[in-house]
């Protein structure tokens, strides 16, 4: 199925032991690369999946997720503060580092006056 026929994602099924849990995309805070795996951090749980961050980013393209560093994809709706001077962004109780190469992409997502 190509991207033109694919419906807009609003959830993922993530493996939890032998079960698969339906996780709304709005519950995902960030996705972090870790070698051949990615860790998906939700509001109350962390999932490990065997998939590259690039593949996940492509799958979530056009949604609320933005790459903020080489190894980090963030749900932009969860961001509460961004400091380009400090090179960090905050979402809920997490402070994450920004990559300088991604500043323009982040600024393009920021509605501001």
KAQUI-V298138 format. One record per pair of residues at least 12 apart in sequence whose ideal C-beta (glycine too) atoms are under 8 Angstrom apart, sorted by the first residue. I is the first residue (numbers start at 0). GAP is how many residues later the second one is. Records with the same first field share a line. If there is no record, write none. Layout:
I=GAP ; GAP
This chain:
2=58
7=54 ; 55
8=16 ; 50 ; 51 ; 54
9=14 ; 15 ; 16
10=12 ; 13 ; 14
11=13 ; 16 ; 28
13=26 ; 33 ; 35
14=32 ; 34
15=29 ; 31
22=17 ; 19 ; 24
24=35 ; 38 ; 39 ; 40 ; 50
25=38 ; 49 ; 51
26=15 ; 16
27=12 ; 13 ; 14 ; 37 ; 47
28=12 ; 13 ; 14 ; 45 ; 46 ; 49 ; 62 ; 63 ; 65
29=42 ; 43 ; 44 ; 45 ; 48 ; 61 ; 64 ; 66
30=22 ; 25 ; 34 ; 41 ; 42 ; 43
31=21 ; 39 ; 40 ; 41
32=19 ; 20 ; 37 ; 38 ; 39
33=14 ; 37
35=14 ; 16
36=12 ; 13 ; 14
37=13 ; 14 ; 15 ; 18
40=53
42=49
52=18 ; 19 ; 20
55=17
56=16
59=13
63=12 ; 13
65=36 ; 39 ; 40 ; 43
66=35 ; 38
67=21 ; 28 ; 30 ; 31 ; 34 ; 38
68=27 ; 28 ; 29 ; 30 ; 33
69=29 ; 31
71=24 ; 25 ; 27
73=15 ; 17 ; 22
74=16
75=33
77=13 ; 14
78=12
79=12
81=16 ; 24 ; 28
83=14 ; 19
86=13
88=17
